[in-house]
Amino acid sequence: MQKARGVGVIYLSLLLALILTVTPMPAMVQLFRPDWVLLVLLYWVLALPYRANIGMAFVLGFLVDVLVGTVLGVNALAFSVVTFVVASNYLKIRNFSILQQALLIGLLLAFYHLMIFWLSHFLTGVYFLPDYLWPVLTGTLAWPWIFWLLRRVRRQFKIS
Amino acid sequence: MNPIFERGPSLRLRLFIAVLCSVGLMVMDRYTDSSTQIRSYLTTAVSPLFYIASLPQVVLTGASEQFLSHQRLLKENDRLKESLLRQRGQLQRLEFLQQENNKLRELLGSAPVAEGQRLVAEVLAVYSHPFSHQIVLNKGSNDGVTEFQPLIDDAGVLGQVVSVGPTSSRALLITDTTHAISLRIERTGVSVIAEGLGQWDRIRLVHLPHSTDIQDGDRLITSGLDERFPEGYPVARVNRIQRDVSQPFMQVQAEPYAQLDRIRYVLLLWPQVELDEQEHDH
């Protein structure tokens, strides 16, 4: 039983991220909303790859689809692919400095948003606006803080 | 030790399964009809999250209402009474005009139109993704809401209902990229079609020839030709016209009257009843 300690905290943090995703905000601020769920998920994938994995990414992506109203499966696919990239290189990424990590996360976020856009363009014919990429920047800036916060949480509750 | 490969299938296999499931979901959601029902169940299932997420806002507005001064409340009350009086007055004239209009229609031999029913609904949630402009309403099939019902607010048309659950329903806004609406330029009577662009403050008029008479500031109202939106409701104001002759059509954009990014309450409309259907046919 010792292995599955603190899984509840992981779920709680993801639930909070989901709530942050749909918290009503003025339209101006909404444009800059970081992808909380993906960031929190990527932290757990990096820290505990045997707890958070592609299955969890798929379920969370599906929930985000339901919450934000994109075509079902779009976010599920993008979450799974990004998680695959991180999970297959987690040992390398862990050894990066926090700045390098943030930049890498930025790249992955850009990849994620382009993937969402391509799929949505193919499915519903949306047009691209450079504004859609703001969350990449805010997400990159938010990563060090999320990393620091969640690492404290992980150590505090001795999640493993 | 590499615990990730110890249990369960390999990463690649998991990714493969996830991709397969996602593609299946996308196809089901986009190309079959079963998804509206599933969507409404899912929306109902996650609605607690929406309630929790909007809690800070509810608390804040509640608190600010608490601390409104007595003076301001009285002032606001006066203002509301005055506007109610003014609108009652206009309504009296409207009723008279409607009667007159129906009489004239009778003389012309076309069917008189009766006022449809209305229902006020509250917005539970706003989908915040740029690729989907939708809102969730707190009224569903129990209240008689049906699919494709138009909704408006005090300023103009907002959109239409796309899926209905028992206690909630989902509506597509006119600015969604998958939404189109048939309009008429009030000044000239020219019919146009407007598409959403995925931006809160603009819609685009499509397939307008360069010779069309259209000006900055023209009011666009519903034409009723799409048989979903009743005729004559204000929708948007033309605010950008580009006449580029190298393009096949004029590039025109309009700004919706309704502030779609801050909707709280909406009015659901039932279609106006044609009192005499067969008269209309020939």
HADDOCK unambig.tbl for C-alpha pairs under 7 A between the chains (distance, minus, plus):
assign (segid A and resid 19 and name CA) (segid B and resid 49 and name CA) 6.23 0.50 0.50
assign (segid A and resid 19 and name CA) (segid B and resid 53 and name CA) 5.29 0.50 0.50
assign (segid A and resid 20 and name CA) (segid B and resid 53 and name CA) 6.88 0.50 0.50
assign (segid A and resid 22 and name CA) (segid B and resid 50 and name CA) 6.77 0.50 0.50
assign (segid A and resid 22 and name CA) (segid B and resid 53 and name CA) 6.17 0.50 0.50
assign (segid A and resid 22 and name CA) (segid B and resid 128 and name CA) 6.93 0.50 0.50
assign (segid A and resid 23 and name CA) (segid B and resid 53 and name CA) 4.59 0.50 0.50
assign (segid A and resid 23 and name CA) (segid B and resid 54 and name CA) 5.76 0.50 0.50
assign (segid A and resid 24 and name CA) (segid B and resid 54 and name CA) 6.11 0.50 0.50
assign (segid A and resid 27 and name CA) (segid B and resid 261 and name CA) 6.13 0.50 0.50
assign (segid A and resid 49 and name CA) (segid B and resid 4 and name CA) 6.29 0.50 0.50
assign (segid A and resid 50 and name CA) (segid B and resid 3 and name CA) 6.42 0.50 0.50
assign (segid A and resid 50 and name CA) (segid B and resid 4 and name CA) 5.06 0.50 0.50
assign (segid A and resid 54 and name CA) (segid B and resid 14 and name CA) 6.45 0.50 0.50
assign (segid A and resid 54 and name CA) (segid B and resid 15 and name CA) 6.49 0.50 0.50
assign (segid A and resid 58 and name CA) (segid B and resid 18 and name CA) 6.32 0.50 0.50
assign (segid A and resid 66 and name CA) (segid B and resid 42 and name CA) 6.82 0.50 0.50
assign (segid A and resid 66 and name CA) (segid B and resid 43 and name CA) 6.77 0.50 0.50
assign (segid A and resid 67 and name CA) (segid B and resid 127 and name CA) 6.91 0.50 0.50
assign (segid A and resid 68 and name CA) (segid B and resid 127 and name CA) 4.67 0.50 0.50
assign (segid A and resid 68 and name CA) (segid B and resid 128 and name CA) 5.71 0.50 0.50
assign (segid A and resid 68 and name CA) (segid B and resid 129 and name CA) 5.61 0.50 0.50
assign (segid A and resid 69 and name CA) (segid B and resid 127 and name CA) 5.80 0.50 0.50
assign (segid A and resid 69 and name CA) (segid B and resid 132 and name CA) 5.93 0.50 0.50
assign (segid A and resid 70 and name CA) (segid B and resid 131 and name CA) 6.66 0.50 0.50
assign (segid A and resid 70 and name CA) (segid B and resid 132 and name CA) 5.91 0.50 0.50
assign (segid A and resid 71 and name CA) (segid B and resid 26 and name CA) 6.29 0.50 0.50
assign (segid A and resid 71 and name CA) (segid B and resid 29 and name CA) 6.44 0.50 0.50
assign (segid A and resid 71 and name CA) (segid B and resid 30 and name CA) 6.96 0.50 0.50
assign (segid A and resid 72 and name CA) (segid B and resid 25 and name CA) 5.81 0.50 0.50
assign (segid A and resid 72 and name CA) (segid B and resid 26 and name CA) 5.46 0.50 0.50
assign (segid A and resid 72 and name CA) (segid B and resid 29 and name CA) 5.99 0.50 0.50
assign (segid A and resid 73 and name CA) (segid B and resid 22 and name CA) 4.37 0.50 0.50
assign (segid A and resid 73 and name CA) (segid B and resid 23 and name CA) 6.56 0.50 0.50
assign (segid A and resid 73 and name CA) (segid B and resid 25 and name CA) 5.17 0.50 0.50
assign (segid A and resid 73 and name CA) (segid B and resid 26 and name CA) 5.13 0.50 0.50
assign (segid A and resid 74 and name CA) (segid B and resid 22 and name CA) 6.82 0.50 0.50
assign (segid A and resid 74 and name CA) (segid B and resid 26 and name CA) 6.75 0.50 0.50
assign (segid A and resid 76 and name CA) (segid B and resid 22 and name CA) 6.04 0.50 0.50
assign (segid A and resid 77 and name CA) (segid B and resid 18 and name CA) 6.82 0.50 0.50
assign (segid A and resid 77 and name CA) (segid B and resid 19 and name CA) 5.64 0.50 0.50
assign (segid A and resid 77 and name CA) (segid B and resid 22 and name CA) 5.38 0.50 0.50
assign (segid A and resid 80 and name CA) (segid B and resid 15 and name CA) 6.45 0.50 0.50
assign (segid A and resid 80 and name CA) (segid B and resid 18 and name CA) 6.55 0.50 0.50
assign (segid A and resid 81 and name CA) (segid B and resid 15 and name CA) 6.90 0.50 0.50
assign (segid A and resid 84 and name CA) (segid B and resid 11 and name CA) 6.99 0.50 0.50
assign (segid A and resid 84 and name CA) (segid B and resid 15 and name CA) 6.65 0.50 0.50
assign (segid A and resid 124 and name CA) (segid B and resid 178 and name CA) 6.49 0.50 0.50
assign (segid A and resid 126 and name CA) (segid B and resid 131 and name CA) 6.71 0.50 0.50
assign (segid A and resid 126 and name CA) (segid B and resid 177 and name CA) 5.93 0.50 0.50
